[in-house]
Amino acid sequence: MSNTRISSPSEPTPPPETMSPKNRMLTLTLACLGGFLGLHRFYLGRWKSGLLMLLTLGGLFLWWIVDVFLLLSWRMKDADGRLLGPTGSERS
């Protein structure tokens, strides 16, 4: 018997070793409330791109829209290149 967990297509879950300890919902909240200032990128440890977003107001809001799309489509990564998990470090 295998320990493989089957996830639904609407909520893909990467293998645990490639998941970030950062919380996806908190990242999405930061992106929605202050994403054009790069708050979510600072939280993810991506301070250089966060600083660029802060100085350009989210790349004139275009970069910010792309980041929100990446978060909603489960493709956003942290500074170490790991995908954000559903709840961050509270995974089992």
C-alpha positions in Angstrom: 0.0 0.0 0.0 1.3 3.4 -0.9 1.4 6.6 1.2 0.8 8.7 -1.9 -1.8 11.4 -1.3 -4.1 12.3 -4.1 -5.0 15.9 -4.3 -7.8 17.6 -6.1 -7.0 19.5 -9.3 -8.2 22.7 -7.7 -5.7 22.4 -4.8 -2.5 21.0 -6.0 0.0 20.0 -3.2 3.7 19.8 -4.0 5.8 17.2 -2.3 6.6 18.2 1.3 10.4 18.7 0.7 9.6 21.3 -2.0 7.0 23.2 0.0 7.8 26.6 1.7 7.2 27.1 5.4 5.6 30.5 4.4 1.8 30.7 4.6 0.1 31.1 1.3 -3.1 32.8 2.6 -1.0 35.4 4.5 1.0 36.0 1.3 -2.2 36.4 -0.7 -3.6 38.8 2.0 -0.4 40.9 1.9 -0.5 40.9 -1.9 -4.1 42.1 -2.0 -3.7 44.8 0.6 -0.2 46.1 -0.1 1.0 44.2 -3.1 1.8 47.2 -5.1 4.3 48.1 -2.4 5.9 44.6 -2.5 4.8 43.6 1.0 4.2 40.0 0.0 7.7 39.8 -1.6 9.4 41.1 1.6 7.4 38.4 3.5 8.7 35.7 1.1 12.3 36.8 1.6 12.5 38.3 -1.9 13.6 41.7 -0.6 15.3 42.8 -3.9 12.2 42.4 -6.0 10.2 43.7 -3.1 12.3 46.9 -3.1 11.8 47.2 -6.9 8.0 46.8 -6.5 8.1 49.5 -3.7 10.0 51.9 -5.9 7.8 51.3 -9.0 4.4 50.9 -7.3 4.3 47.2 -8.4 5.6 47.9 -11.8 2.8 50.4 -12.4 0.4 47.7 -11.0 1.2 45.2 -13.8 3.8 43.3 -11.8 1.3 43.3 -8.8 -1.5 41.8 -11.0 0.9 39.1 -12.2 1.9 38.2 -8.6 -1.8 37.9 -7.5 -2.4 35.6 -10.5 0.7 33.5 -9.5 -0.6 33.2 -6.0 -4.1 32.2 -7.1 -2.7 29.6 -9.5 -0.4 28.1 -6.8 2.8 29.1 -8.7 4.4 31.7 -6.4 7.7 30.6 -4.9 9.7 31.9 -1.9 13.3 33.1 -1.9 14.6 29.6 -1.8 12.5 28.6 -4.9 10.0 26.5 -3.0 6.3 26.6 -3.8 4.0 27.9 -1.2 1.9 25.2 0.5 -1.8 25.5 1.4 -1.2 26.6 5.0 2.6 27.2 5.3 4.4 25.5 8.2 1.2 24.0 9.7 1.3 21.1 7.2 1.3 17.6 8.5 
